[in-house]
Amino acid sequence: MRMLQVGNRPRTFTKGLVAVGSNLPSSAGDARDTVLFALGLLADDSVGITAQSRLFQTPAFPVGAGPDFVNAVVEVETDLSAEALLAHLHKIEALIGRTRETRWGARVIDLDLLAFADLVLPDVATLKHWLELPPHERGMQAPDQLILPHPRMQERGFVLIPLMDLAPDWRHPYLGLTVRQMVEKLPKAEKAAVIALD
């Protein structure tokens, strides 16, 4: 966190991590163009992009759910709260044409708040519940509140490989693992399927 005097008031800025993905075209163009367009909309007076991974091509999740995705992860600095930043991400999704009809289906844009400083939200017990949810229940249940860090990030190559590109030493505030360590735990086939585009 850092303080910055802007005008007559001090503003506190916090770093966050945001995953961006698309596997459908939008008015901006193909999936790659859509990801870049979303990143352009992300930055405003309250949110700045301070670092960005390369773009990666990744298989749809779950397998067979649609065309390959284009994914990236960015580090942002913002004076918004975590909840307000999430609302900002949802507003961008709506502007680009995202609809939430099918969980884990093809989508024009997906913006996920992965982490916000080292916060665990709403509390350790709730995060632990979602981390330990049995696999067969994950497709049937979705949290009705913001959970941070994102409870599935440590399992997903399409998140961790771009994050490794950006911040390999970032440490999960609950699991205590760095991005590098989480990537090492991924199956080899999953790591190999995430391909840098540039």
Summary of the structure (lengths in Angstrom):
residues: 198
radius of gyration: 16.4
end to end distance: 31.3
largest distance: 53.5
contacts: 601
relative contact order: 0.18
helix: 32%
strand: 27%
